[in-house]
Amino acid sequence: MNLIRRLKNLSLSQIFKAIGLFLPQPIYFIIFLKATKKTLEICNAIYPEKHQKNTFENAFRHALWNFILAKQLFESNKNEEKSMKWAKKITDLHEQIYKNNPLHQAMDLHNNNYGIQLFKEKSQFSIDKAIEYIKNQRKNAIFTQNLTEIKQAKNQLVYTSLE
């Protein structure tokens, strides 16, 4: 992740939105960066290069990222609801800033929410336990190529590419 390059691509409006999220709790910026880095390290170790596409491995990455972010926020603020709400805000903003085509954006948002819901239901999970749990969801994950199926998927990861 090249933070400087990404920041240069942001519009002024997007920069102000991000600042607005981090300004009240500057420590959240550090937590966000650490959670993102940890997620990428894990995904690079488990699924080298595959998690960059719109495959199950990408769905795994988004779910894990949100779980780790919510968990690390909770370790800081001791408030599960606040942690989940803020994790959702920042990862939704990430998807708005770095636009994909509508299908891939919907996939990412859905899988982000899956990770938040996993934290809500299994906040006691260690990160290692969450990794195994999410990996095991491959058998329930849905391959789709339309928005309707993504919207209908409830407790399942979704992906839009087989490779």
N, C-alpha and C positions, 0 to 999 in steps of 0.2 A: 504494500500500500504506500503510494507516494503522496503524502499529505499535501505537500506544497503544490504539486501538479493538480491535485483535485481541487484545492482551494482556488487556484487560478481560473478554473472552469466555472466557478459559481457566479451567478448574477448578484448584484447588490441586494436584491430582495431575498435571495436564498441565504446570503451571508447573515442578514439581519434576523431571519427566522432561526437560523442555527444559534446565533449569539443569544437570541431571546430564550432559547431552551437552556443554554449553559450558564447564562449570567446569574440567575438566582442560586445556582449550586455549581460553582466552578469545579468542584471535585468530581462532578459527574462527567466532565470532559475527559479527565484522566481515566476514570472507570470505563468510559466508552472506548477510549483508545486501547486500554489493556484488554478489554473483553473482545474487541475486534481482532487485535493481534493474536490473542490466545486461540480464538476460533480459527483464524487462518493457519496458524501453526498446526493445530490438530487436523484440520482438513487436508493440509499439504502432506502430512504424515500418513493419513489413512487413505486419502483419495487424490494422490498427486495429479494435478492438471484437470481431472474430471469434474471437480466441483466448480469450475469456471463456466461450465456449459449449463444448459437448462435441463439437466438430468436429475435422477434421484439424488446424486451426490450434491448437487446444488441445493435441492430441497433440504437435505441433511444439514448443509452449512447454514442456511437461513434459520432453520429451527434451532440448531445448536447455538448460533450467535445470540438469538433472543433469550434462550434459556440462560446462557452464561451472563449476558448483560443484566437480566432481571436478578439473577442470583447475586452477582457482585454488587449491584445497587442495594439489594436487601442487606447485604453484609455491612454496608455503609449506613443506611438509614433505618434499618430494623422495621420497615413498613412494607409488607408484601404488596398491598394495593398500589401504593405510591411507586414502588419499583416497577411493577408491571405497566402502569400507566405511562411512566416516563420512558421506559424501554420501547413501548409501542409508539410513542410520539416521535422519538428520535429515529427509529428504524423506518417508520412510515415517511418521515421527512427525507431520509436517505433515498427511498424509492421515488419520491417526487422529484428530488434533485437530479438523480441519475436515471433519467427516463429510459425505459425499455419499450418495446412494442407493448400494446395493451395486454396481450396474453401473458407475456413473460413478467410484466409488472404485477398482474393479478396473481400469478403463481408465487412470486416473491412475497407479496403482502400476505397471501394465504399461509405460506410456510413460516413467515415471521410470527403470525398469530398463533400458529401451531406451537411454536417454541414458548410463547407467553403462556398459553394454556397449559403446556406441560409444566412450566414452573408453578402455575397456580395449583395444579393437582399434585405435583410431586416436588414441592420446594425442598423437601428433605433430601432429595437425590444429590449425590456428589456429581461433579462434572463427569467423572468416569462412568457412573451409573447412567447418567443422561445420554452419554455417547452410545452406550450399549443399547439402551432403550430405543433411541431414535434409529440406530442401525437396524434393529429388529423390525422396525415399521416398514421396511422395504416391501414385505409381503402384503401389506395393506395399502401401500401407496398407489395412487391412481395416475396412470399415464393419460394425458388429455391433450387435446388440441383445440379446445373451445372454452370460452368464458363461463358458459352455463354449467359445465361439469365442475369447474373450479368452485363456483358459487355453491354448488350442491354438495361438495365434499365437506364432511363435517369434521370428524376426528381422524383425518387422513392427510398425509403429505401428498402433494401433487407435483408432477413434473411434465414437461412438454417435449422433451427430446430423449431418444433412446441412446444417443451417443454425442 
